[in-house]
Amino acid sequence: MSRASKLTLAGTSLFAVGTVIMVHFQQKMEKEAMHQGVIRDMEQQRIKKERQLDFEMQKVLEEEYKKGQTVRDTTAEMETKQLPDR
């Protein structure tokens, strides 16, 4: 083999090996990024579930407080009483 063909073979071989290594590294990075997305989604679902539980607990407390209180419409009383003009 001539010197030029040896250099061409070596150059193309190095390029092919470099390409394979680069693609492998890129795939690892993409896999890690996708995994981080899954972790982030699970955290968001956990937070959403906590907020829903807090909302339901507040709703139950509101119902309990309403049972113990008497509420009446005071707007009707305000309309019947006329405030004197100043």
N, C-alpha and C positions, 0 to 999 in steps of 0.2 A: 504494500500500500504506500501511496505517496504521502508526503508530509501534509499536503493540503487536505487530502481525504481524512487523515488521522485527526487533524484539527477540526474539520467539519463534523466528524463523528463525535469527538469529545465535546464540542460546543453544543450540538443538538442533544446529546445525552445529558449534559448539565442543565440545559434548558428544560428538558422533559422532567428530570428529577426535581428541579426547582418548581416547576408547575404543579407536580403532584404534591409536593410539600406545602405549597401555598394553598392549594385547594383543600387539603386535609386540615390545615390551620383555620381556614375560613369556615369549614363545616363545623369544627369544634366551637368556634365563636358563635355561629348561628344557633347551634344546639343549646349553648349556655344562655343566649339571649331568650330563646323560647322558654327555657326552664324558668328563668327569672319572671317571664310573663305569667306563667302558671302560678308561681309563688305569689305574685302581686294580685292575681285574680282571687286566689284563695283568701288572702288577707282582706280584700275588699268584700268578699262574701261574708267573712267573719264579722267585719265591722257592720255590715248591713244587718246581719242577724242580731247583733247586740243592740243596734238602734231600734229594730223592730220590737225586741223584747222590752226595751225601755219604754217605747211608745205604748205597748200593751199594758205595762205596769202602771204608767201614768193614767191611762184610760180607766183602769180598775180603780185607782185611787180617786179619780174624779167622780166616778159613779158612787163610791162610798161617801165622799164628801157631800154630794148632792142629796143623798138619802138623809143625812143629818141636818140639812139646811132647808129653810123654807124660803122660797123665792117667789116674789110677786112682781107684777108689772107696775112700776112707779110712773111710767110715762103717762098713763091715763089719769092719774091723780094730778100730775103737773099740768095737764091741759085744763082740768076743771078749776084749778086754782089760778087765777090771773094775778100776776105780779103787778103791783102798782107802778104806774109810770113815774119816772123821776123828772 
